[in-house]
Amino acid sequence: MKEKIVNFEKIFFIFGFIYFTEPFILFADLSSTKQSVIGSSSLPEVTDSGPLLGLRLIVLGITLLLTCIRYKQIIYLASKRKFLWALVGLIILSSLWSPIPELTFRKGIVFFGVILFGLNVSVRYKLKEQLFILAWAMGILVVMNFIFTLVFPSIGIESGEHAGAWRGLFPQKNAFAKMMVLSAMTFIIAVSDKHKYSSILWIFLGFSTILILLSTSKSALVIFLILLALLSLFKLLRDSYNIAIPLLIIALLVIGSIATFLIGNVETIVSFLGRDISLTGRTGIWSVVISKIAQHLWLGYGYKGFWRGMEGDSADVWYETFFTSPNAHNGFLDLTLELGLVGLLFFMSSFIKNWVRAIAWLRLTTTVEGLFPVMYFAYLVLYNITESTLNDPFVWAIYSAVTSTVLTQPIFSRDL
């Protein structure tokens, strides 16, 4: 009986990670698919009805049940996450000033559930086990997207401006590509461990890399290559006290951020150098978004309260840029839009604290899983420069699990 419960938990957490990537959104409402392909956050109401609502209630219900079973460990873990809980509290409270208070409150409760999911993963498993649970989830996701696109190419392959680019089960090729980058990064770290399923992980890695290329996302390819370089430098940092290593890591992050920015704004740069200078591309969106942030500087527009198409303040961005963007194409700007400088402060305080702790994990361990936290944080930094990855529940589920682990689980140090 105990073994069945253990297996059920593992299967549930694997499924939970897959669910939080929202791979089923294309089937939620086929009449909304044409609109939703422009970005994953353009239609937040899509998953609030029908079968997906039932699926969400099941996932969050089981999460709540597991939380009640392990409430003592969860309370202890939660007590160490002050900045994260401050962010959760701000998200729920933002329904008080949001233009859509009911949706903001509902989405805030879901966000709370996502964080609880991550805490349960951290309580139940050590970091190495978390890495392989995530690897299995990502492997299944890779196979699902590959098969789906082969069977339904008219849906899984984009037409129009990005004709031929694979997007799989995701609403847009960039959303698909960033998930494949994360999966490839996870597999690269996992295969470094001598595991009985290493050959399967290598196959998953191969498929992930192929799918990155098939997405035709230049930003994804650049970020993937930067992450590969960072992985090598982080391994050197683990084995050396040479001050040059952390300086190289910082330099690569800065250069990589600039490269990601340039790749993501090719149209604007070309326009500036030789054609009409107009408010287009990501920099154009950022300019208008920053002006909107200034109007609600401290607390923002409320969680999910800004990007509402033609019904909200996002209409001003659309009119001024002539582009129906579903988000700011920058995670940090979107966070500030919704929760103001207060929300950004809470997140950055949590992020920096965990980054420092992750470096300690890297330096004091020799196992493969010690590499994952710093690599995941690097992924978040790089991907939130030209995309809004902080909008994704999946990102927060991993963030909650990994950061809770590095803050509370003991480090089994090597001899230094």
N, C-alpha and C positions, 0 to 999 in steps of 0.2 A: 504493500500500500504506500509506504513511504517513498519507494522508488518511482511509483506512478505519479505522486505529487511533485517530486523533483523534476521528472520529465515534463509534466504539464507546465510547470513554471518556466522551464527553459523554452518550451515551444511557445508559450504565451509571450515571453519577452522578445523572442525572434519575430513573431507575428506583429507584436506591438511596434517594434522598430520599423517594420515594413509598412504598417498602417500609417504611421506618422509621416512617411514620405508622400502620402496622399496619391498613391498610384492609381486609385480607382475613380479619381475625380472626373475623368472623361466620360464615365458611365453614369454619373450622378443625374445629369440632365442633358440629354443629347441636344436639346434645343438651345442650350447655352454654350455648346462646345465652340462654335465659331467665335463667340465673344471671348471665351476663356483662354483661347490659344495665345492671346497677346501677353499674358502674364499670369502667374499662379495666384496673385492676390487681387485680381480684377473683379472676381465674383465671389466674395467671402460667404454669401448666402447659399452657394451651391450645395455645400455639404451639410446644411442645417435641416434637411428634410429627406424623406424617403429611406431606402435601405442603408445609406451611409450614416444617417443619424442613428439608426439602430446599432450599427457596427461600432460607432463611437461610444454609445452608451454601454455596450458590452465591454469594450476595452477600458473605459474609465471606471466602470463598475467593478471589474476584477481588480483594477489597480487600487481602488478604495478598499476592497475586501482585504487584499494583501497588506495594505497600510494598517488596517485595524488589527490584523494578526500580529504584525511586527511593530506595533505602535511605539514601544519603548525605544527600539533602535532608531525608528524614524524620527521620533522627537529629539533624541540625542543628535542625530545627524542634522536635523533642521536647525538646531540651536547653534550650529557652526556656520550656518549660511545666512548671516544677517543681511548682507548686501543683496543677495538673491531674493530673499523674502521681502526686502524693502521694495524691490522691483515688482514682485508679484502683487504686493499690496497696492502699489501705485497704479498698476494696470487695472485692477478691479475698481479702485476708487475713481479712476478716470472716467467711469460711467457717469459721474456726477457733473462733469463739464463736457462730455462728449455730445456731438450733435445727434448721435444715434445711441442713446444710453442703453437700450435693451440689448442691442447687438454687442456693444462694448462689454457689458456685464457678462453676457453669455460666453463671448470669446475669452474673457478674462478667467472665467471658471474653467474653461477648457485648458487654458495656459497653466493654471494651477494644477490640473490633472496631469499635464505633461511633465511638470516638474516633479510631482509625486511619483510618476512612473520611473523617472530617472533615479530618484532616491531609493526606490525599491530595488532597482538593479544594483545600485551601489551597496545596499545593505546585504543583499543576497549573494553577490559574487565578488571575488577579487578581480583586480584589473585585468589579469590575463584571461580569466573566464569571460569578462565583459568584451574583450577584444575579439574572442572567437565567436561569441554570440552575435556580435555586430557583423563579423565576417560572414557568418551563415546567412544573416538577414540580407546583407548586401549581395551575396552570391545568388540567393533566390530572386532578388530584385533584378539583377543583371539578366538572369535567364528569362524571367517573365517579360522584360522589355524586349529582349532579342526575339523571342518566339512571337510575341504580340505583333511586332513590327513586320516580321516575315509573313504572318497570317493576315494582318490587316494593314498593308502598306499605305493605303489611302488615308489612314488615320495616323499611323506611326511615323510616316515620312511627310515632312512639310511640303507645301506647295506655295506658289506666289513668290514673294521676295526671297525666301530662303528655300526655294524648291530643291528637293533632293536631300536636305538635312534631316537626319534622324532625330525624332523627339520621343519615340517610344510611347509609354503610357503618360508622359508628362505633357502639360499644355503648350510648352514651347521648347525649342532646342537648347537654349541656355540653361533652363531648369533641369533638363535631362542631362546635359553635359556636366554640370556642377555635381550632380549625384554620382555620375560615373567617375569623376575625379576623386571624390571621397572614397568610393568603393575601391578604386585602384590603390589609393594610399593605404587603405586598411589592409588589403591583400599583400602589399609589398612588405608591410611590417609583420603580418601574421606568418608569411612563408619563411621568414627568417628563423622561426622556431621550428625545431625538428618535430613535426607533428605527423600523426598517421594519415591525416587527410591533406598533407602538403601538396600532393599531385593535383587534387581537386582545386585547392586554392590557387595553384599556378594557372589552371585552366580558367578560373574566374578572373584572374588578373589579366590574362590574355584577352578575354572577351571585353573586360572593362576598357582596356587600352584601345581595342578596335572600335568600340562604341564612342569613345572620346573623339576619335578621328572621323567617324561617320556623322557625328553631330555637326561637324565643320565649324565648331566654336573655337575661334582663335584664342580668346581669353582663357578658355579651359585648357587648351594645349600649353599655353605659356605658363599658367599656374601649375599645371602638372609637372612640367620640366623644372620649375623653380622649387617645387616641393621635393623632387628627387635630389636636387643639389643640396637643399637644406637637410635632408635626411643624412647625407654623407657628412655634412658639417656637424650635425648634432652627435653623430657617432664619434667624431673626432673630439668634440667637447667632452664627451663621456670619458675619454681616455687620456685627455691632456689638460694641463693647467695653463697652457700657453695663452696669453691674453689676446693673441692674434685670432684665435678661433671665435670667441664671442663677437669680436669686432667684425670678422668676416660674415657671421650670421646676421648681425645688424645691417651690414652693408648690403647683403643679398636681399634681405627683407625690404630695405629702402629701394634698391634698384628694381627688385621684382614688383614692388608696388607701383613704381613709376612706369615700368614696362606694361603692367596690367592696365594702368590708366591710359597710356598711349594707344594700346591695342583697342581699348574700349571706346576711344574717341577719334578713331581714324578719320571719320567723315568731317568732324569739326576742324581737325588739324589741316586736312587737305583744303577745306573751304577757306581757312585763314591764310594759307600759303598762296592760293592762286585763284580762288573763285569767290562767289558772293559770301560775305561774312554775315551769317544769320544765326538766330538763336535756335540751333539744332543740336542733335546729339546729346550725350550725357551732360556735358558741361552746360549746355543751355538749360536742361532740366534742373541741374544743381543750382544755377543762378536764381531761377524762379522759386525753387523750393526754399532756398536760404532766406529769401525775402518773406516767404510765408511763415517760416520758423520764427522770424523776428516779431511777427504779430502775436504769437502765443509762445513766448520765449521760455518760460519757466516750466510749465506743465503740459504744453502741447495741445493737440486737438482731441486727445483721448485715444485709447487703444482701438485700432481699426477705424478711427474716426475721420481720417483725411482722404484717403483714396477711395472715393465713392462715385467715380465716373463723372457724369454731368450734374449729379445731384449735390455734390459737395464742393469744397474749396479746390479739389483736384481739377475742376473744370477750368480754373484760371491758368493752371499749368498747361493744360491741353491747348487752350486758346493761344497762349503766348508762345508755345513751342511748336504748334501744329503737329503734335504727336500724342497719340492716346496711350501714354505710358501708364502701366498699372502700379508703378512705384517709382521711387527716386533714383533707382539704379545705384544706390549706395546705402548699405545697411545702417551705417551710423547716422546718416541724415534722416532715414525713415524712422529710426528709433527716436531721434530728437523731435521730428514732426509729431509723433504720437504722444510722447511722454515728456517733451521739453528737456531743458538742461538738467533738471533734477533726475529724470530717468536715465539720461546719458551718464550722469555722475554715478548713479547706483551701479549701472552695468560696468563701466570702466573700473570702478573700485573693485568689483568682484573679479573682473577679468585680469587685472594686474596682479591682484593677490594670488590668484590661481596660477598665473603664468610663472610667478616666482617660485611657487611650490612645485610646479611641474619641472622647472629647471633642477630643483633639488632632487626630485625623483630620477631625473635623467642622470645626474651626477652620482647618485648613491646606489644605483642598481646596475646590473649587467644584463638583465633579461630584456627580451624584445618589447614587452608591453610597456616598459619604462619610456620608450620612444613615442608612444602614441599620444599622450597628453600634449607635449610640446608641438608635435606635428599637427594635431587637431587645432590648436590655437593659431598656428601659422596659417592653416587653411582658412580659418575664420577671418583673420586679418586680410589676407590676399583676396578672398572672395567677396568681402563686403566693400571693396573699393569701387567696383563697377557693377555689382549685383546686390540685391537685398536679401542675403541669406538669413539675416536675423528675423525674417518673417516666417521661417519654416519651423513647424513643430518638431520635425525630426532633429534639427540642429539643437534645439533646446532640450530634447530628451537625452541626447548624447552629452551635452554640456552639463546638465544636472547630474548625470551618472558619473562622468569622468571627474568633474571638479569636486563632487562630494567625496569621491574616492581619494583623490590626491590630498585633500584637506584633512581627512580623518583616519584613513587606513595607515597602519604603521609601515615605514619604509625599512625593508630588510637590506641593510647597507652592506656593501663589500668592504674589504680591507683597503683603506686609503693610505 
